[in-house]
Amino acid sequence: MEYLLMNKDQKDLVAMVHALLEQELDSRVAELDRIGEFPMDVAEKLGKMGFYGMTLPEKYGGAGLDPQTMVHISEAMAYHDAGFATSFSAQTFGTNAMMIAGTDEQINEFAPRAANGEFWSMCITEPQSGSDAGNVKTKARKDGDDYIISGNKCFVTNGGISNLFTVLARTGEDTKGHNGLSLFIVEKNMPGVMVGKEEDKMGMRLSNTTDLALDEVRVPKRNMIGKEGTGFSTVMKMLSRTRPTGMASAVGVGQKALDLAVDYCRTREAFGTKIGKFEGLQFKLADMEMKLQCCRSQLQYAAELVSQGNYNTLVGSATKLFVSEAVLDITLQAQQIYGGYGYSKEYPLEKLVRDARLFSIFEGSSEIQRFIIGNTLVGKLK
């Protein structure tokens, strides 16, 4: 479709993404999905075109792209594969916390590395603390000018291909809940850092996802991001800023599903005519288009607020919730139009449904987003 709000520079960037991924990725997606592998060679080609460190300031070697542009690029990547888009966009995800609360020394040292293509993972989730981020068990105890970190992280995006990790750990002996959580920059080559098993996921299979074990990892105090005990606050600020980009990938999946459904309606025949003539299927297509337009409007609204420095938690949660659930419904309706073929792995709708399913789970489930929205609206009650 034509994106009416894109300026010329944005259109050129999106066209570059589509051209490269059509040539280098599309024919390989089915096999990469089957084996569950991230195509690093494709990522490197995008990197050579200037797409590494897209959100980092230009003075550190990044592209300095604004949130609105990032929304368009993430959607374009996910149109070809959501897992690839998720991993590629997340290659500097770990830098976000540093750019919010890090020191000049940290930024000068680590930002250029990310901009040059070193992948960087965010490590928050643990086996017992998914939505309950305050239940982190990973500990960091102070030892002279260092911290010794021990614990286990799971569902680490890019865990197997990252050289850098931002780790949320508990500092202090008697802290509970959100209090006492701090962020640390950990390098893969530090003794005691061990990448665990790769998840055999239902969807998003091109995205590398692993466990990460930290066994008495000695990290210099200078690698702490922000002050001790401010880690949870920094993570929440980070998520408020990245919601539009993270959910833009979902729209790419939804647009792909709609395009496939429209093509199928134009070519598939039943009862002696093209099924696209059936009013019931036209209504399904209309609902899908309506939801996609609403998703894009919401994403651009959220992105504009971020550009203005307004990191609104209510808007971020509403955006994440609405877009993730709308896109899942779009893929399911497209699958319904395909009928039995939509359930077959020989046709693309089955994969799109699997990929779309994750958006309402990761980075805060739909239930958590509803709680945040409702709690924010009601406010503190006596």
N, C-alpha and C positions, 0 to 999 in steps of 0.2 A: 504494500500500500504506500501511498505518498504521505510523508510526514510533513504536515503543513507548518509546524513550528520550527523546523530545523533551519538554521542559517547555512550559508554556503560551506563554511569550514566543517560544520557538523555533517553535512551531506557527504562531503569528500571523505571524511574519516569513516563514516558508515559504509560508504561504497568500497573503500579499501578493505575493510573487514570482510564484507560479503565476498569480494573478489578472491581474496586469499583463501578463505575457508571453503568456498565452493570448489576451488582447485585442489586444496591440500587435505581437506578433512571430510567432506561429504561422502566420498566413496569409501571411506574407512570407518565411518561411524558404527555401522552394524557389527563389524568384527571387533572394534575396540570396546563396544558395549558388551559383547559376549565375553571377552576375556577380562574386562575391567582394567583398562590401562589408559593413563594420561599420555597423549602424544606430545612429548617434550619437543620434538623436532618442529611441530607446528607452532608451538609457543615461541620457540627461538626465532622463527621467521617473522612472527608478529613483533617480537622484541626488536629485531633489526629495522623494522618499519617505524619504530618509535613508540610502541605501545607498552613497553615496560615502564613501571613507575608513573602510570598515567595521572595519578592524583598528587604526586609529589611536586613541590615547587621546582621551577626550571633551574634555579641556582644550585640545586642538588642533583641535577641531571634528569629530573622528571619532566613530564609534559605540562604539568600545571593545569590540567583540564578541570573545568567547573562541574558541579554535580549534574546540571542539565545535560551536558555533553556526555558525561559518564553513563547516564540513563540510556541514551540512544545507543552508545557503543555496547553496553552490556546486553541490551535487547538484541542487537544485531548478532552478537556472538552466540547467544542462546538459541537463536533461530536455527542455527546449524547443530548445536548440541549444548544442552543446559549444563551438563557435567563439566565440559570443557570451559564454558563461560564462567562457571562458579570457581573452578580452580585458577583460571587465568586472572580473573578479577581479584581473587583472594591472594595473589602472589605478593601483594604489599599490604595485606589486611593487618598484619602485625605492626606495621609502621604507624597505623592510625593513632593508636594509643600514645606512641612516642611523640607524634606531631602535636598532640593535644597537651601532654603534660611533661614531655621529656626536656632534658637540658640541651643547651646549644652544643655541648660536647657530644652528647649522644647522637643528635641529629646530624652533625657534621661527619661523624664516623660511620653511622649505619645507613642513613638515607641514600647516599650515593651507591652503596652496595645493592640496595633494593632496586634502585633505578637502573643498575647495570644488569639486572636479571636474576639476582639471588632471591629465591622464593622465601617468604616469611610467613609463618603460621601463627595464629592466635590460639592459645591453649587455655580454655576456660572449663569445659565440661569434664566431669569425672563420673565414674560408674554410679555413684550415689547422688550426684548433683547435676542434673540436667537443667530443668526449669528452676530448680532450687539452687541458684548460684551462690547463695549464702552458706551452703553446706559443703564448701570446698574443704578437703582434708589435706591436700598438699601443703607441706609446712616448709617454711624458710626460717631457720634460726641463725641469729647473728653470731659470727665468729671473727672477732677482730675487725678488719676492714672488708670482710666478705660475708656472704650469706651461704648457708648450706641448705640446698633444696632437695627434698625427697617427697615423692608422691607419684601418682599415676593419672594421666589424662587420656581421654577417649574421644572418638569422633573428631580427630584433629585434621582439618582440611589441609591437604598438601603435606601432611606429616612425613611422608616418605620421600619427598623431593625438596623439602625446605632445608636451608642452612641456618636459619634464624627462627627463634620462637619467642613469642611474648607469653609468659607464664603467670597465671594468677595463683598466688600462694598465700597461706595464712602466716602472718608474722605476729609475734607475741604469744605468750604462754596460755593466757586465759581468755582470748578473744572468741566471740561467737557471732554467728550470722554474718551480716555484711561488714561488721566492724573488724578491723585488723587484717583486711585483705590487701595485698600489695602486688604490684606488677614488676616483673623482671625480664630483661633481655637475656636469653640463653642461646648459646651457640651450639650447633650440632656436634662440633668436635670437642666439646668440653667433656672430660672424663665423667662417666656416670649417666650420660644421655644415651638412651636406647630407644630406637624406633621399633614399635611392636607390630603386631599383625595388621594387615590391611583388611578393612571391612569388605565383606562380600555383600554389597548392597542391592536392594531391589531396583533402584533407579540411580540416576546421576553416576553411572558406573565409569565414566571417563574421568570423574573427579577423584583424585587420590585422597583416601581417608584412612587414618591409622590410629593406633594407640601410641602413647609416648610415656616411657618410664623414666623417672628421674631418681637416681640412686646416689644420694650424698653428693650432689653436683655443687661444686664450689663456684659461686658467682660473685664477682667484685661488687662492692656496694655502689659503685658508680653506674652499674647496670640497672639499678632500681629506677623505674619510671615514676616520677612524682614523689611525693612524700610517703613515708611508711603509713599504711592504713588507708590510703586513698584509692586503692586499686579498683574497688567496685564502682566508686563514683566515676572514675575515668572510663571504665568499660561501658557504663550507661551513657555517658556523653558520646562515646565512640559509636555505639549502636544508633543513637539518635541521628548522627551525621551520615551513617552508611545505609539507613533503611531504603532510600530511593534507589540506590545502585543495586543493592542486594535483591530487591524485588523486581527490578527491570528485567532480570533474566527470566522471570516467570512469564512476563508479557511476550518475550520471544518465543517461548513454548506455545503460548496461547495463539499467537499469530500463525505459527506453523500449523497448528491443529486446524484453525479456521481455513487456511489456504488449502490444505489437503481435503477438508470437507467440501469446500466449494468446488474444487476440481472433480471430486467424486460425484457430486450432484450433477455436474455438467456431462459426465460421461457414462455413468451407471444407468442401465435401463431396467425397468420393471413394469409389468402390466402394459407393455407396448409403448412406453414413453420414457424420457429422461426423468430420473427421480427428482431433479431440481425443479420440476413443474409442480411437485406436490406441495400444497400450502403448508402442511405440517412441518416439512423439512425446511421450507423457507423461513418459517417462524423460528426454528432452532438457529438457523444461520443469523437471523436478525438479532436474537438474544445474545449470541456469541459476539457479534460485532459491537453491540451496545456495551457489553461488559468490557471489551478491550478498549473502547474509547474512554470509558470511565476510569479504567486502570491507568491509562496514559495521562489523563487529566490529573488524577490524584498523585501520580509519581512526579509530574512536573511541578505541581503545587508544593509538594514536600521538598523537592530539589531546590525550588526558588527560596523557600524558607531557610534551608541550609546555607545557600549562597549568601543570604542576608545575615547569617550568624544566629538565626533563630532556631535552636535545636529543640523543637517542641515534642515532648514525649508523647502527648496525646495524638498529634498528627502522625508521628512515626509509627505508633502502635496501630492506629486506624489504617494507615497505608499498608502495613505488613499484613494485617488481617484481611482486609478487603481484597487486595490483589491476589494473595495466595489462594484464597477460597474461590474467587472468581475464575482464576485460570484453571484450577482443578475441575471446576464444573464445565468450563469450555472444552477441555480435553475429553471429558466423559461424554459430552453431547456429540462431539466429533466422532468418537468411538461408536456411539449409538447409530450415527448416520451410516457408518461403514458396516453395521450389522455384524454378522459372524466374522467377516474379514477383519474387523476392528479388534477382535480377540486373538487373532493369529499373529505370531511373531514374524511372519513373512511380510506383514504390512506395518507401516510406521506408527499407527495410532497407539498400538499396545505399548511401545516404548515411551511415547509422549505422556501417556497416563502415568507410567511408572516414574518418570522424571518430575512431573507436576506434583506428585503426591508429597514430596519432601518439603515444598515451600511452606506448608502450613504446620510443619513440625520443627524445623531447625531455626536457630536464632530466636527462640521464643515461640512456643506453640500458640495455636489459635486461642486455647483456653487462657494462657497467660496474658495474651494481648487483650482479651475481653475483660480480664480482671483489672489490668492496668487502666483501660479506658473507663470502666465502670467506677473504679476506685477514685480516679482523677475527677470524674464528673461529680461524684457525691461529696468528695472531700473528707476531712476529718470529722467524725461524728462523736459526740460525747456518749 
